[in-house]
Amino acid sequence: MANSKSALKRIDINERNRMRNKTYKSAVKTLMKKYFLAVEAYASAPSDEQLQTVQSSMSIAYSKIDKAVKRGVYHKNNGARKKARLARALKNAVPQAS
């Protein structure tokens, strides 16, 4: 157990920050899973409606990742890597017209 008043305060602050970080990380993981499912559905049966779903879920995921980076939950390179992974999934799902 902590011996000083400041150490007790640090414990409280660390717990508060841990819970805040946990909510962002959980939300990002959930949004990424939803996006990958949308991309999978679009790849199996491409349509304009499916593409709209994919693009909206990508936008929401990008937004949440950017907010997590802004608040220090993720390092900026980690956020960039996650966003690149989302973009790559869509690019690989759609066959390129030559």
C-alpha positions in Angstrom: 0.0 0.0 0.0 1.1 3.5 -0.7 2.8 5.4 2.2 2.3 9.0 1.2 -0.6 11.2 0.2 0.9 11.9 -3.3 1.3 8.1 -3.9 -2.3 7.6 -3.0 -3.3 10.3 -5.4 -1.1 8.8 -8.2 -2.9 5.4 -7.7 -6.3 7.1 -8.1 -5.1 9.0 -11.2 -3.5 5.9 -12.8 -6.7 3.9 -12.3 -8.8 6.8 -13.8 -6.4 6.9 -16.8 -6.4 3.1 -17.2 -10.2 3.0 -17.4 -10.2 5.9 -20.0 -7.6 4.1 -22.1 -9.5 0.9 -21.8 -12.7 2.4 -23.2 -10.9 3.9 -26.2 -8.9 0.7 -27.0 -12.1 -1.5 -26.7 -14.0 0.9 -28.9 -11.3 0.9 -31.6 -11.1 -2.9 -31.6 -14.9 -3.2 -31.9 -15.0 -0.7 -34.8 -12.2 -2.4 -36.6 -13.9 -5.8 -36.3 -17.2 -4.3 -37.7 -15.2 -2.7 -40.5 -13.5 -6.0 -41.4 -16.9 -7.8 -41.4 -18.3 -5.1 -43.7 -15.3 -5.4 -46.1 -15.8 -9.2 -46.1 -19.4 -8.8 -47.0 -18.6 -6.3 -49.7 -15.9 -8.6 -51.2 -18.4 -11.5 -51.4 -21.1 -9.5 -53.1 -20.0 -6.0 -54.3 -22.7 -3.4 -54.5 -23.0 0.3 -54.0 -25.0 -0.2 -50.8 -22.3 -2.5 -49.4 -19.6 0.1 -50.4 -21.5 2.8 -48.5 -21.5 0.7 -45.4 -17.8 0.0 -45.7 -17.0 3.6 -46.2 -19.1 4.8 -43.3 -17.6 2.2 -40.9 -14.1 3.2 -42.1 -14.8 6.8 -41.4 -16.1 6.0 -37.9 -13.1 3.8 -37.1 -10.6 6.4 -38.5 -12.3 9.0 -36.3 -12.0 6.9 -33.1 -8.4 6.0 -33.8 -7.5 9.7 -34.4 -9.2 10.7 -31.1 -7.3 7.9 -29.2 -4.0 9.2 -30.7 -4.9 12.8 -29.8 -5.6 11.8 -26.2 -2.4 9.8 -25.9 -4.0 6.3 -25.7 -2.1 5.2 -28.8 1.2 6.4 -30.2 0.8 8.2 -33.5 2.6 5.4 -35.4 0.3 2.8 -33.9 -2.7 4.8 -35.0 -1.2 5.2 -38.5 -0.6 1.5 -38.6 -4.1 0.7 -37.7 -5.5 3.0 -40.3 -3.2 1.6 -43.0 -4.4 -1.9 -42.0 -8.0 -0.8 -42.6 -7.2 0.8 -46.0 -5.2 -2.3 -47.1 -8.1 -4.6 -46.3 -10.4 -2.6 -48.6 -7.8 -2.4 -51.3 -7.2 -6.2 -51.2 -10.9 -7.0 -51.2 -11.7 -5.1 -54.4 -10.1 -6.6 -57.5 -8.2 -3.8 -59.4 -9.4 -3.0 -62.9 -6.5 -3.0 -65.4 
